[in-house]
Amino acid sequence: MSKMLLRRLDDYQSWQVSFAGASVLIDPWLTSEPIRGSFDRQHTEGFISQTDIALESGIIAAILLCTSVNDHLRAETLKAMRDVPVHGNLKTAKAARAVGCTSTHAHQVGDTFFVECPEGGTISITVTKTGLPLGLIAVGFLLEAFDADHISSGRLWIEPHQPTTAMAQILKQVDVVVFPTQSVLAVVMPVTAGSRKTAQATRTSQAHTFVPTSTNPRRDMRLWQKMAYYVTGSNAAVQRRLAASNTQLVALRTGDWLEVKVGR
């Protein structure tokens, strides 16, 4: 029986979900080019590269992009994987097409599409709503793996910006959430939710496992950037808020895999 697996591709916010010989990449950053612009970010040693993934068995069936902002849409990575179908909102699909992607798909919140797996079964992907104000330019994704008999092999919700209780209520029970644990304010605009909101969304979703993403966002920023971005919260703060729910926080290291198990 195939297992739904989640892998952390770097120490920032790139992810891989694999099932039955197919993989889906979320916001992949698989090249060494640093992020430059309103803030800086460098890859650390050991990140999973496009070459690493190409040497593995199975296929890359889709790329999911949460937003067109350049820490999610990495142009050099997309150019290297230009023939892989790319899914996101309208602005993201246009941006992916502009860097050379040959198969781009624009979706609205609530849309569901499917990835066929070569070993049998499918991965269902539903576009989820991000909390405001990032919800104007960003989305999240619910991924659910089904075996050949259409029995669920796990439900994973990834929301790197602002998960909400309202969205969790719509999704109902999920198994694993991938959420930020630190609140980021860009001057006065909320970019990511902090421990209180993410813990609320996690409890509502009844997830048994919480995986932190977007960790240590100020690490490589220049001084003026650090002055513009105010960061609070931590993994420990979220863990304390989840103590009564029995949700386990699992901080994956780069390259680590996690099995997405159904139920508790």
C-alpha atoms as a printed R data frame, in Angstrom:
    type eleno elety resid chain resno       x      y       z
1   ATOM     1    CA   MET     A     1   0.000  0.000   0.000
2   ATOM     2    CA   SER     A     2   1.379  3.399  -0.994
3   ATOM     3    CA   LYS     A     3   2.047  5.996   1.683
4   ATOM     4    CA   MET     A     4   1.574  9.734   1.408
5   ATOM     5    CA   LEU     A     5   4.896 11.392   2.292
6   ATOM     6    CA   LEU     A     6   5.923 14.978   2.974
7   ATOM     7    CA   ARG     A     7   9.538 16.141   2.545
8   ATOM     8    CA   ARG     A     8  11.134 19.442   3.488
9   ATOM     9    CA   LEU     A     9  13.299 20.600   0.564
10  ATOM    10    CA   ASP     A    10  15.106 23.495   2.266
11  ATOM    11    CA   ASP     A    11  15.174 25.379   5.561
12  ATOM    12    CA   TYR     A    12  12.660 27.953   4.344
13  ATOM    13    CA   GLN     A    13   9.379 26.937   2.687
14  ATOM    14    CA   SER     A    14   9.841 24.486  -0.193
15  ATOM    15    CA   TRP     A    15   8.052 21.147   0.080
16  ATOM    16    CA   GLN     A    16   7.469 17.867  -1.740
17  ATOM    17    CA   VAL     A    17   4.458 15.574  -1.368
18  ATOM    18    CA   SER     A    18   4.836 12.065  -2.812
19  ATOM    19    CA   PHE     A    19   2.369  9.249  -3.335
20  ATOM    20    CA   ALA     A    20   2.320  6.137  -5.534
21  ATOM    21    CA   GLY     A    21   5.170  7.204  -7.813
22  ATOM    22    CA   ALA     A    22   4.077 10.832  -8.260
23  ATOM    23    CA   SER     A    23   5.374 13.948  -6.540
24  ATOM    24    CA   VAL     A    24   3.944 17.427  -6.184
25  ATOM    25    CA   LEU     A    25   6.317 20.307  -5.391
26  ATOM    26    CA   ILE     A    26   5.092 23.316  -3.416
27  ATOM    27    CA   ASP     A    27   6.963 26.616  -3.916
28  ATOM    28    CA   PRO     A    28  10.137 24.807  -4.998
29  ATOM    29    CA   TRP     A    29  13.474 26.622  -4.680
30  ATOM    30    CA   LEU     A    30  15.886 24.063  -6.096
31  ATOM    31    CA   THR     A    31  18.753 26.264  -7.286
32  ATOM    32    CA   SER     A    32  21.444 28.209  -5.449
33  ATOM    33    CA   GLU     A    33  20.404 31.696  -6.624
34  ATOM    34    CA   PRO     A    34  19.589 33.798  -3.544
35  ATOM    35    CA   ILE     A    35  16.393 35.746  -3.005
36  ATOM    36    CA   ARG     A    36  16.893 39.475  -3.481
37  ATOM    37    CA   GLY     A    37  14.472 42.382  -3.228
38  ATOM    38    CA   SER     A    38  12.456 43.591  -0.277
39  ATOM    39    CA   PHE     A    39  14.321 40.999   1.783
40  ATOM    40    CA   ASP     A    40  17.275 38.666   1.266
41  ATOM    41    CA   ARG     A    41  17.497 34.918   1.791
42  ATOM    42    CA   GLN     A    42  20.372 32.533   1.106
43  ATOM    43    CA   HIS     A    43  20.161 28.779   0.690
44  ATOM    44    CA   THR     A    44  22.099 26.865   3.337
45  ATOM    45    CA   GLU     A    45  24.132 23.743   2.656
46  ATOM    46    CA   GLY     A    46  22.198 20.583   1.958
47  ATOM    47    CA   PHE     A    47  19.088 21.929   0.232
48  ATOM    48    CA   ILE     A    48  17.413 19.500  -2.174
49  ATOM    49    CA   SER     A    49  18.278 20.480  -5.746
50  ATOM    50    CA   GLN     A    50  16.560 19.838  -9.060
51  ATOM    51    CA   THR     A    51  19.355 17.371  -9.832
52  ATOM    52    CA   ASP     A    52  18.673 15.492  -6.589
53  ATOM    53    CA   ILE     A    53  14.999 15.152  -7.458
54  ATOM    54    CA   ALA     A    54  15.716 14.163 -11.073
55  ATOM    55    CA   LEU     A    55  17.833 11.228  -9.843
56  ATOM    56    CA   GLU     A    56  14.942  9.826  -7.783
57  ATOM    57    CA   SER     A    57  12.364  7.340  -9.006
58  ATOM    58    CA   GLY     A    58   8.869  8.551  -9.804
59  ATOM    59    CA   ILE     A    59   7.671 11.614 -11.660
60  ATOM    60    CA   ILE     A    60   7.156 15.269 -10.791
61  ATOM    61    CA   ALA     A    61   3.490 15.579 -11.694
62  ATOM    62    CA   ALA     A    62   2.797 19.187 -10.674
63  ATOM    63    CA   ILE     A    63   4.187 22.349  -9.139
64  ATOM    64    CA   LEU     A    64   1.958 24.348  -6.780
65  ATOM    65    CA   LEU     A    65   2.697 28.026  -6.200
66  ATOM    66    CA   CYS     A    66   1.108 29.825  -3.266
67  ATOM    67    CA   THR     A    67   1.814 33.298  -4.684
68  ATOM    68    CA   SER     A    68   3.812 35.069  -7.392
69  ATOM    69    CA   VAL     A    69   6.063 36.836  -4.848
70  ATOM    70    CA   ASN     A    70   9.694 35.896  -5.524
71  ATOM    71    CA   ASP     A    71  10.292 33.876  -2.353
72  ATOM    72    CA   HIS     A    72   7.633 31.427  -3.629
73  ATOM    73    CA   LEU     A    73   7.943 31.706  -7.400
74  ATOM    74    CA   ARG     A    74  11.607 30.972  -8.074
75  ATOM    75    CA   ALA     A    75  12.227 31.753 -11.738
76  ATOM    76    CA   GLU     A    76  15.425 29.703 -12.126
77  ATOM    77    CA   THR     A    77  13.753 26.615 -10.677
78  ATOM    78    CA   LEU     A    78  10.727 26.983 -12.946
79  ATOM    79    CA   LYS     A    79  12.950 27.424 -15.997
80  ATOM    80    CA   ALA     A    80  14.729 24.171 -15.147
81  ATOM    81    CA   MET     A    81  11.357 22.381 -14.875
82  ATOM    82    CA   ARG     A    82   9.506 24.303 -17.577
83  ATOM    83    CA   ASP     A    83   7.476 21.312 -18.809
84  ATOM    84    CA   VAL     A    84   6.015 20.396 -15.408
85  ATOM    85    CA   PRO     A    85   2.401 21.639 -15.033
86  ATOM    86    CA   VAL     A    86   2.228 24.689 -12.733
87  ATOM    87    CA   HIS     A    87  -0.878 25.507 -10.685
88  ATOM    88    CA   GLY     A    88  -1.717 28.684  -8.774
89  ATOM    89    CA   ASN     A    89  -3.945 31.731  -8.874
90  ATOM    90    CA   LEU     A    90  -4.331 33.847 -12.024
91  ATOM    91    CA   LYS     A    91  -1.400 36.177 -11.296
92  ATOM    92    CA   THR     A    92   0.868 33.262 -10.438
93  ATOM    93    CA   ALA     A    93  -0.051 31.349 -13.592
94  ATOM    94    CA   LYS     A    94   0.738 34.414 -15.706
95  ATOM    95    CA   ALA     A    95   4.086 34.895 -13.958
96  ATOM    96    CA   ALA     A    96   5.018 31.229 -14.461
97  ATOM    97    CA   ARG     A    97   4.145 31.491 -18.144
98  ATOM    98    CA   ALA     A    98   6.310 34.607 -18.426
99  ATOM    99    CA   VAL     A    99   9.417 32.705 -17.262
100 ATOM   100    CA   GLY     A   100   8.864 29.931 -19.805
101 ATOM   101    CA   CYS     A   101   6.572 27.341 -18.204
102 ATOM   102    CA   THR     A   102   4.671 25.512 -20.949
103 ATOM   103    CA   SER     A   103   1.701 24.229 -18.922
104 ATOM   104    CA   THR     A   104   0.169 26.768 -16.531
105 ATOM   105    CA   HIS     A   105  -3.204 26.511 -14.808
106 ATOM   106    CA   ALA     A   106  -5.043 29.367 -13.069
107 ATOM   107    CA   HIS     A   107  -7.409 28.414 -10.251
108 ATOM   108    CA   GLN     A   108  -9.807 30.120  -7.896
109 ATOM   109    CA   VAL     A   109 -10.287 29.331  -4.216
110 ATOM   110    CA   GLY     A   110 -12.383 26.177  -3.927
111 ATOM   111    CA   ASP     A   111 -11.234 24.646  -7.222
112 ATOM   112    CA   THR     A   112 -10.183 20.981  -7.070
113 ATOM   113    CA   PHE     A   113  -7.978 19.198  -9.599
114 ATOM   114    CA   PHE     A   114  -6.308 15.783  -9.684
115 ATOM   115    CA   VAL     A   115  -2.877 14.281 -10.291
116 ATOM   116    CA   GLU     A   116  -2.813 10.719 -11.579
117 ATOM   117    CA   CYS     A   117  -0.205  8.466  -9.959
118 ATOM   118    CA   PRO     A   118   1.685  5.887 -12.069
119 ATOM   119    CA   GLU     A   119   1.426  3.203  -9.382
120 ATOM   120    CA   GLY     A   120  -2.337  3.664  -9.098
121 ATOM   121    CA   GLY     A   121  -4.474  6.191  -7.264
122 ATOM   122    CA   THR     A   122  -4.631  9.971  -7.381
123 ATOM   123    CA   ILE     A   123  -3.685 13.095  -5.459
124 ATOM   124    CA   SER     A   124  -6.607 15.487  -5.089
125 ATOM   125    CA   ILE     A   125  -5.606 19.154  -4.731
126 ATOM   126    CA   THR     A   126  -8.001 21.866  -3.545
127 ATOM   127    CA   VAL     A   127  -7.130 25.567  -3.555
128 ATOM   128    CA   THR     A   128  -7.751 27.095  -0.122
129 ATOM   129    CA   LYS     A   129  -8.329 30.665   0.980
130 ATOM   130    CA   THR     A   130  -5.593 32.610   2.744
131 ATOM   131    CA   GLY     A   131  -6.470 35.136   5.461
132 ATOM   132    CA   LEU     A   132  -6.401 38.837   4.643
133 ATOM   133    CA   PRO     A   133  -4.527 40.839   3.547
134 ATOM   134    CA   LEU     A   134  -2.312 38.159   1.921
135 ATOM   135    CA   GLY     A   135  -5.454 36.461   0.651
136 ATOM   136    CA   LEU     A   136  -5.545 39.124  -2.062
137 ATOM   137    CA   ILE     A   137  -2.426 37.652  -3.696
138 ATOM   138    CA   ALA     A   138  -1.876 34.209  -2.123
139 ATOM   139    CA   VAL     A   139  -3.559 30.832  -1.676
140 ATOM   140    CA   GLY     A   140  -2.974 27.592   0.201
141 ATOM   141    CA   PHE     A   141  -3.587 23.986  -0.815
142 ATOM   142    CA   LEU     A   142  -5.261 20.888   0.612
143 ATOM   143    CA   LEU     A   143  -3.700 17.694  -0.767
144 ATOM   144    CA   GLU     A   144  -5.406 14.336  -0.273
145 ATOM   145    CA   ALA     A   145  -4.054 11.019  -1.561
146 ATOM   146    CA   PHE     A   146  -6.440  8.269  -2.674
147 ATOM   147    CA   ASP     A   147  -5.476  4.695  -3.475
148 ATOM   148    CA   ALA     A   148  -6.813  2.760  -6.477
149 ATOM   149    CA   ASP     A   149  -9.973  1.917  -4.505
150 ATOM   150    CA   HIS     A   150 -10.466  5.630  -3.712
151 ATOM   151    CA   ILE     A   151  -9.687  5.145  -0.028
152 ATOM   152    CA   SER     A   152  -7.981  8.148   1.549
153 ATOM   153    CA   SER     A   153  -4.312  7.760   2.428
154 ATOM   154    CA   GLY     A   154  -3.976 11.152   4.147
155 ATOM   155    CA   ARG     A   155  -5.010 14.809   4.061
156 ATOM   156    CA   LEU     A   156  -2.420 17.589   4.243
157 ATOM   157    CA   TRP     A   157  -3.130 21.328   4.372
158 ATOM   158    CA   ILE     A   158  -0.288 23.711   3.543
159 ATOM   159    CA   GLU     A   159  -0.766 27.411   4.230
160 ATOM   160    CA   PRO     A   160   2.516 29.334   4.499
161 ATOM   161    CA   HIS     A   161   0.961 32.712   5.283
162 ATOM   162    CA   GLN     A   162  -2.293 33.096   7.191
163 ATOM   163    CA   PRO     A   163  -4.309 29.973   8.020
164 ATOM   164    CA   THR     A   164  -7.780 30.793   9.343
165 ATOM   165    CA   THR     A   165 -10.297 29.066  11.543
166 ATOM   166    CA   ALA     A   166 -12.983 29.753   8.922
167 ATOM   167    CA   MET     A   167 -11.031 27.804   6.295
168 ATOM   168    CA   ALA     A   168 -10.358 25.000   8.776
169 ATOM   169    CA   GLN     A   169 -14.090 24.697   9.413
170 ATOM   170    CA   ILE     A   170 -14.714 24.302   5.679
171 ATOM   171    CA   LEU     A   171 -12.000 21.664   5.264
172 ATOM   172    CA   LYS     A   172 -13.097 19.791   8.386
173 ATOM   173    CA   GLN     A   173 -10.665 17.138   9.591
174 ATOM   174    CA   VAL     A   174  -7.148 17.019   8.128
175 ATOM   175    CA   ASP     A   175  -4.196 14.918   9.232
176 ATOM   176    CA   VAL     A   176  -1.175 17.207   8.856
177 ATOM   177    CA   VAL     A   177  -0.925 20.985   8.651
178 ATOM   178    CA   VAL     A   178   2.103 22.934   7.389
179 ATOM   179    CA   PHE     A   179   1.798 26.412   8.907
180 ATOM   180    CA   PRO     A   180   4.045 29.307   9.999
181 ATOM   181    CA   THR     A   181   4.792 29.641  13.700
182 ATOM   182    CA   GLN     A   182   6.125 33.193  13.576
183 ATOM   183    CA   SER     A   183   4.121 36.355  12.954
184 ATOM   184    CA   VAL     A   184   5.740 38.657  10.395
185 ATOM   185    CA   LEU     A   185   4.757 42.302   9.969
186 ATOM   186    CA   ALA     A   186   6.105 44.097   6.885
187 ATOM   187    CA   VAL     A   187   6.065 47.618   8.358
188 ATOM   188    CA   VAL     A   188   2.381 47.443   9.383
189 ATOM   189    CA   MET     A   189   1.020 44.752   7.013
190 ATOM   190    CA   PRO     A   190   0.635 41.207   8.410
191 ATOM   191    CA   VAL     A   191   2.482 38.719   6.198
192 ATOM   192    CA   THR     A   192   2.239 35.542   8.263
193 ATOM   193    CA   ALA     A   193   0.058 34.578  11.184
194 ATOM   194    CA   GLY     A   194   1.518 34.019  14.640
195 ATOM   195    CA   SER     A   195   1.107 31.324  17.249
196 ATOM   196    CA   ARG     A   196  -2.437 32.201  18.354
197 ATOM   197    CA   LYS     A   197  -4.064 32.122  14.903
198 ATOM   198    CA   THR     A   198  -2.151 29.100  13.673
199 ATOM   199    CA   ALA     A   199  -2.966 27.168  16.836
200 ATOM   200    CA   GLN     A   200  -6.653 28.033  16.471
201 ATOM   201    CA   ALA     A   201  -6.735 26.846  12.868
202 ATOM   202    CA   THR     A   202  -4.862 23.675  13.810
203 ATOM   203    CA   ARG     A   203  -7.257 22.795  16.623
204 ATOM   204    CA   THR     A   204 -10.255 23.402  14.369
205 ATOM   205    CA   SER     A   205  -8.794 21.191  11.642
206 ATOM   206    CA   GLN     A   206  -8.165 18.416  14.215
207 ATOM   207    CA   ALA     A   207  -4.725 17.772  12.723
208 ATOM   208    CA   HIS     A   208  -2.580 15.252  14.581
209 ATOM   209    CA   THR     A   209   0.682 16.765  13.282
210 ATOM   210    CA   PHE     A   210   1.823 20.389  12.887
211 ATOM   211    CA   VAL     A   211   4.882 21.028  10.689
212 ATOM   212    CA   PRO     A   212   6.385 24.558  10.873
213 ATOM   213    CA   THR     A   213   7.281 26.408   7.674
214 ATOM   214    CA   SER     A   214   8.783 29.819   6.827
215 ATOM   215    CA   THR     A   215  11.194 29.494   9.744
216 ATOM   216    CA   ASN     A   216  13.648 32.200  10.804
217 ATOM   217    CA   PRO     A   217  12.591 34.657   8.068
218 ATOM   218    CA   ARG     A   218  14.978 37.454   9.160
219 ATOM   219    CA   ARG     A   219  18.113 35.298   9.109
220 ATOM   220    CA   ASP     A   220  19.753 36.737   5.974
221 ATOM   221    CA   MET     A   221  18.119 40.150   5.876
222 ATOM   222    CA   ARG     A   222  20.191 43.298   5.697
223 ATOM   223    CA   LEU     A   223  19.897 45.843   8.494
224 ATOM   224    CA   TRP     A   224  17.342 48.062   6.742
225 ATOM   225    CA   GLN     A   225  15.255 44.981   5.932
226 ATOM   226    CA   LYS     A   226  15.307 43.834   9.531
227 ATOM   227    CA   MET     A   227  14.041 47.253  10.534
228 ATOM   228    CA   ALA     A   228  11.097 46.875   8.125
229 ATOM   229    CA   TYR     A   229  10.137 43.324   9.162
230 ATOM   230    CA   TYR     A   230   8.982 42.701  12.724
231 ATOM   231    CA   VAL     A   231   8.911 39.039  13.767
232 ATOM   232    CA   THR     A   232   7.411 37.469  16.893
233 ATOM   233    CA   GLY     A   233   6.521 33.947  17.964
234 ATOM   234    CA   SER     A   234   8.245 30.572  17.827
235 ATOM   235    CA   ASN     A   235   7.713 26.837  17.479
236 ATOM   236    CA   ALA     A   236   7.637 26.574  21.261
237 ATOM   237    CA   ALA     A   237   4.858 29.175  21.524
238 ATOM   238    CA   VAL     A   238   2.653 27.194  19.129
239 ATOM   239    CA   GLN     A   239   3.454 23.954  20.926
240 ATOM   240    CA   ARG     A   240   2.312 25.451  24.235
241 ATOM   241    CA   ARG     A   241  -0.978 26.552  22.684
242 ATOM   242    CA   LEU     A   242  -1.528 23.067  21.265
243 ATOM   243    CA   ALA     A   243  -0.666 21.207  24.469
244 ATOM   244    CA   ALA     A   244  -4.282 20.424  25.356
245 ATOM   245    CA   SER     A   245  -5.136 19.218  21.835
246 ATOM   246    CA   ASN     A   246  -2.572 16.385  21.631
247 ATOM   247    CA   THR     A   247  -1.347 17.724  18.294
248 ATOM   248    CA   GLN     A   248   2.337 16.937  17.845
249 ATOM   249    CA   LEU     A   249   4.639 19.626  16.465
250 ATOM   250    CA   VAL     A   250   7.286 18.067  14.213
251 ATOM   251    CA   ALA     A   251  10.060 20.429  13.078
252 ATOM   252    CA   LEU     A   252  11.474 18.738   9.985
253 ATOM   253    CA   ARG     A   253  15.050 19.343   8.956
254 ATOM   254    CA   THR     A   254  16.032 19.823   5.314
255 ATOM   255    CA   GLY     A   255  15.662 16.516   3.508
256 ATOM   256    CA   ASP     A   256  13.529 14.884   6.212
257 ATOM   257    CA   TRP     A   257  10.447 12.853   5.225
258 ATOM   258    CA   LEU     A   258   7.228 12.553   7.223
259 ATOM   259    CA   GLU     A   259   4.536  9.958   6.654
260 ATOM   260    CA   VAL     A   260   1.090 11.558   6.461
261 ATOM   261    CA   LYS     A   261  -0.929  9.033   8.439
262 ATOM   262    CA   VAL     A   262  -4.711  8.947   8.408
263 ATOM   263    CA   GLY     A   263  -6.303  9.756  11.764
264 ATOM   264    CA   ARG     A   264  -4.504  9.540  15.074
